[in-house]
Amino acid sequence: MYHSVAPALDDPYLITVDPARFRRQLRWLSARGLRGVSVGTLMRAHRDGTAAGMVGLSFDDGYRDFVEEVMPALAEHGFTATVYVVADRLGGYNDWDRQGPRKPLMTARQVREAAAAGMEIGSHGLTHRRLAGLDARDLEAQVADSRHVLEDLTGREVAGFCYPYGSLDAAAVEAVAEAGYDHACAVSPGAHSGEYALPRCYVGDRDGPLHLAAKLVRDRWRR
């Protein structure tokens, strides 16, 4: 689970990885015979029993640096990834992070560019709201309407959803399933864990080889 890849001095939420560090992390994966793929690709391979050696790479929020920094680095290794974009904030900024720096979000053109380059486009909601506790109408807007917006934009099926802030409850999980998604990413979903609430491993700028190795061992132990 990544967010932003860019040079950063002010990063209170620890969501930004320096581009040089990111490239070292990708080299670490590649050196161990692991291949970065989109979450959708990983899920299909898992169902087919062919997921050995794959790592699902996901990028939340849809920052513009996904096109500028992430995609070129992924291409160096033949990797792909999923970027979860906020459908009603394309071309805007991360106005939900009140204390953090303003980060530009992908434009509609950049979303289409990423899709054309083989990246998976997923929904991160309509306006980046916490889904836990929302009523049925608001859930439909955040989950179903955002999917329609992105499918109309890209001309492709949007199969994956990602819960903003990792916030979910039983109603949110049900709304995602009913909206027609194939899977959804969370962070630590607890009792809701499953194809519509996939746990992920956070990766940050402090994660060098030792941290990554420890997280890999911990992740395997948890599963």
Order of alpha helices (4+ residues) and beta strands (2+ residues): beta-beta-alpha-beta-alpha-beta-beta-alpha-beta-alpha-beta-alpha-alpha-beta-alpha-beta-alpha
